[in-house]
């Protein structure tokens, strides 16, 4: 009799354990297709049923970003009954394709179900102020900055920057200060009210005589006025052109090699200076020319020689001044040489700066 009671108890306990809610969705994914940015929230409803034999409780429904807002059934869902989760996506200022997830937490098994919404937001028609957001001298500009990307030291590159005359008068255009390796022209040179114009910038990297990332500014004369606030920034990364080297020249080229490219100074107190010498060896057959050495911030000072003979080694001296710095630091030093196989190398100096 005792054994029978024990067996019955075990069966009842197993039945209790097997009794649980079961969340079953009609679908876990919704494609909105194409929606318009200026038409407000896009909304869909995910419906589910409790196919279990215990009440289903949604503990939380959490979106992966703020642009997606879920609402859901708050009360327990009895066995055989249904519930829903409403998901809204805000397309404002989010043109293009999107895919977002919503995590549903419940007492069902599995405890987490992932719902997915996706679609494409069609950009609204931008106003002139939005298309030309920069105001300068009565003109509205698409940007006050031009990035020319990468080019070799033998190239010329041309970019165009558009502007719009938002004033009520004609405005004349000119340049009062610009580097001699940058040529600027305007079309037209006098821009009527409510008309569009363009500034063409031609950059001559050969005359720039620099390597790596460099930046310059073009100072404009707008309607006869010279003002340092009337300026456009220009940046470019200049790489040495090795394309015309012969096989023999490549075989005799310099070869740059560092003993290591990372130095960890451990822990220092704020205000202390960490120093390290990176050893640079020329394993090639001709002079290694150090074209440029540039640190990621002014707190890292670098001293070096400009020429390393074949077979010789030089020290690249790096100093990190921790004044005003706290916590984990990770700084870089970019070294550019005339090694055609490895012209740009990045060194790192890192460590922790503790408060005094």
Secondary structure, 3 states (H helix, E strand, C coil): CHHHHHHHHHHHHHHHHHCCCCEEECCCEEEEEEEECCCCCEEEEEEEEECCCCCECEEEEEECCCCEEEEECCCCECCCCEEEEEEEECCCCCCEEEEEEEEEEECCCCCEEEEEEEEEEECCCCCHHHHCCEEECCEEECCCEEEEEEEECCCEEEEEEEEEECCCCCEEEEEEECCCCEEEEEECCEECCCCEEEEEEEEEHHHHCCCEEEEEEEEEEECCEEEEEEEEEEEEEEECCCCCCCHHHHHCCCCEEECCCEEEEEEEECCCEEEEEEEEEECCCCCEEEEEEEECCCCEEEECCCEECCCCEEEEEEEEECCCCCEEEEEEEEEEECCCCCCEEEEEEEEEEECC
